[in-house]
Amino acid sequence: MSEYPLAALASSPTRIPSHVPVGNDLNGRLQIGEGTVTVMAGPCSVEGRDMLLETAHAVRASGAVMLRGGAFKPRSSPYAFRGLGQEGLDLLAEARASSGLPIVTEVVDARQLESVMAVADMLQVGARNMQNFALLAALGEVDRPVLLKRGLSATLKELLLAAEYIMAHGNARVVLCERGIRTFETATRNTLDLSAIPVLKLETHLPVIVDPSHAAGRADIIAPLAVAAIAAGADGLLVEVHPDPATALSDGPQSLTPLQFEALMTAIAPIAALTGRTLTRPECLRAGSHSRQAAAPRQASSTAVPA
């Protein structure tokens, strides 16, 4: 028996890759998975109202269908900017109402779940929290899709076991994210493990997306990494975009300008087509389908069935 029976491809009732719906309307057209390429974009952290709204409208105009942005940021240094907290969540809610883009934002502590769920359409688990098992279990008991990032030094087996934690507690709506791993190489912030994409596709029915921004740590190579990720079979991208990267409070060197992001979207479209997939477009978003209300935790389950 597989060590991750709920996440394993062989254990899927349909024996085919799953699609993870995002938003209140689970029958809506925004679904991450096989046959499509879903792009999420936005700033590393929410820094203020004007920059967030400008970025939200810019990435939607270029074809992104979800807005990323951190209200709570785990940082290596305790003195670094760690997000605006509740104010950042309020700004994300305003950005969604203004742009129509559903929100993906990070949860760093289970005690934040109620406030984050009041805004987020998708809950992100960052690389540092991939093996925060108490947090993973709590996310298994809520009705939101979860974007699970691979840890800095985690194996693919460990990533799948982390997904299994969430699924074993009742939440089958998990999307995996390869964001680069720590190696001896210093030319990039991390080393993007492109081989992880086809390996995960053979091992799990869960969608797999790629974060080229954290892998690169530098804006000038994000586009080729994104193209390579789509060619390798990734179901989507998570990209950092900032209207003025030089003034960003976090991750400025790896943030694209809106114009650079537009060029990236132009570059990946033919690659998606060559691999028999289509880019999910903002037109799929239904007006009013992403209003947020905090969902009550559901009963834990050890017999969750993959979506």
Backbone hydrogen bonds, N-H to C=O, Kabsch-Sander energy under -0.5 kcal/mol:
donor,donor_aa,acceptor,acceptor_aa,energy
8,A,4,Y,-2.0
9,L,203,E,-2.3
11,S,8,A,-0.7
12,S,8,A,-0.5
12,S,9,L,-1.2
15,R,12,S,-0.9
18,S,205,H,-3.1
20,V,32,I,-2.9
22,V,30,L,-2.2
23,G,121,D,-0.6
24,N,289,S,-1.6
25,D,289,S,-0.8
26,L,24,N,-1.1
28,G,25,D,-2.2
29,R,284,C,-0.5
31,Q,29,R,-1.2
32,I,20,V,-2.8
34,E,18,S,-0.6
36,T,33,G,-1.7
37,V,278,T,-2.1
38,T,235,D,-2.2
40,M,38,T,-0.5
40,M,237,L,-2.8
41,A,66,M,-2.3
42,G,239,V,-1.6
46,V,70,G,-2.7
47,E,45,S,-0.6
52,L,48,G,-1.6
53,L,49,R,-2.6
54,E,50,D,-2.5
55,T,51,M,-2.1
56,A,52,L,-2.7
57,H,53,L,-2.2
58,A,54,E,-1.9
59,V,55,T,-2.8
60,R,56,A,-1.8
61,A,57,H,-2.0
62,S,58,A,-1.3
63,G,59,V,-0.6
63,G,60,R,-1.1
64,A,59,V,-2.8
65,V,39,V,-2.5
66,M,39,V,-1.0
67,L,102,P,-2.9
68,R,41,A,-1.5
68,R,66,M,-0.6
69,G,104,V,-1.2
70,G,44,C,-1.1
71,A,69,G,-0.5
73,K,82,R,-2.0
75,R,73,K,-0.5
80,A,77,S,-1.2
85,G,71,A,-2.8
87,E,84,L,-1.2
89,L,85,G,-1.8
90,D,86,Q,-2.4
91,L,87,E,-2.0
92,L,88,G,-2.2
93,A,89,L,-2.3
94,E,90,D,-1.8
95,A,91,L,-2.4
96,R,92,L,-2.4
97,A,93,A,-2.1
98,S,94,E,-2.2
99,S,95,A,-2.8
100,G,96,R,-2.8
104,V,67,L,-2.3
105,T,122,M,-1.7
107,V,124,Q,-2.5
112,Q,109,D,-2.3
113,L,110,A,-1.3
116,V,112,Q,-2.6
117,M,113,L,-3.0
118,A,114,E,-0.9
119,V,116,V,-1.7
120,A,116,V,-3.2
121,D,103,I,-2.0
122,M,103,I,-1.7
123,L,145,P,-2.5
124,Q,105,T,-2.6
125,V,147,L,-3.1
126,G,124,Q,-0.6
129,N,126,G,-1.3
130,M,127,A,-1.2
132,N,129,N,-2.2
133,F,131,Q,-1.5
136,L,132,N,-2.4
137,A,133,F,-2.4
138,A,134,A,-1.8
139,L,135,L,-2.3
140,G,136,L,-1.3
141,E,138,A,-1.3
142,V,139,L,-1.1
144,R,142,V,-1.1
146,V,173,R,-2.7
147,L,123,L,-2.9
148,L,146,V,-0.7
148,L,175,V,-3.1
149,K,125,V,-2.3
149,K,147,L,-0.6
150,R,177,C,-2.4
154,A,151,G,-1.1
159,L,155,T,-1.9
160,L,156,L,-2.4
161,L,157,K,-2.2
162,A,158,E,-1.9
163,A,159,L,-2.0
164,E,160,L,-2.1
165,Y,161,L,-1.6
166,I,162,A,-1.3
167,M,163,A,-2.4
168,A,164,E,-3.2
169,H,165,Y,-0.8
169,H,166,I,-0.7
170,G,167,M,-1.9
171,N,166,I,-1.6
172,A,170,G,-0.7
174,V,172,A,-1.6
175,V,146,V,-3.0
176,L,207,P,-2.7
177,C,148,L,-2.3
178,E,209,I,-2.4
179,R,177,C,-0.6
181,I,191,T,-2.3
182,R,152,L,-3.2
189,R,216,A,-2.1
190,N,215,A,-2.5
191,T,181,I,-2.9
192,L,190,N,-0.6
194,L,192,L,-1.4
196,A,193,D,-1.3
197,I,194,L,-1.3
199,V,195,S,-1.8
200,L,196,A,-2.7
201,K,197,I,-2.1
202,L,198,P,-1.2
202,L,199,V,-0.6
203,E,199,V,-1.2
204,T,200,L,-2.9
205,H,7,A,-1.3
206,L,7,A,-0.5
209,I,176,L,-3.0
210,V,236,G,-1.9
211,D,178,E,-2.6
213,S,238,L,-0.7
215,A,211,D,-1.1
216,A,212,P,-2.3
217,G,213,S,-2.8
219,A,253,P,-2.0
221,I,218,R,-1.0
222,I,219,A,-1.1
223,A,219,A,-0.5
225,L,221,I,-1.6
226,A,222,I,-2.5
227,V,223,A,-2.5
228,A,224,P,-2.3
229,A,225,L,-2.2
230,I,226,A,-2.2
231,A,227,V,-2.4
232,A,228,A,-1.8
233,G,230,I,-1.3
234,A,229,A,-2.4
235,D,208,V,-3.7
237,L,38,T,-2.0
238,L,210,V,-2.1
239,V,40,M,-2.8
241,V,42,G,-2.1
242,H,256,L,-2.7
247,T,244,D,-2.2
248,A,245,P,-1.3
254,Q,251,D,-0.7
255,S,252,G,-1.9
256,L,240,E,-2.6
261,F,257,T,-2.5
262,E,258,P,-2.2
263,A,259,L,-1.9
264,L,260,Q,-2.0
265,M,261,F,-2.4
266,T,262,E,-1.8
267,A,263,A,-1.9
268,I,264,L,-2.1
269,A,265,M,-1.2
271,I,267,A,-0.6
272,A,268,I,-2.5
273,A,269,A,-2.0
274,L,270,P,-2.4
275,T,271,I,-1.4
276,G,273,A,-1.8
277,R,272,A,-3.0
278,T,35,G,-1.6
280,T,37,V,-2.5
284,C,281,R,-2.2
285,L,282,P,-1.9
289,S,286,R,-2.1
291,S,288,G,-0.7
298,R,141,E,-3.7
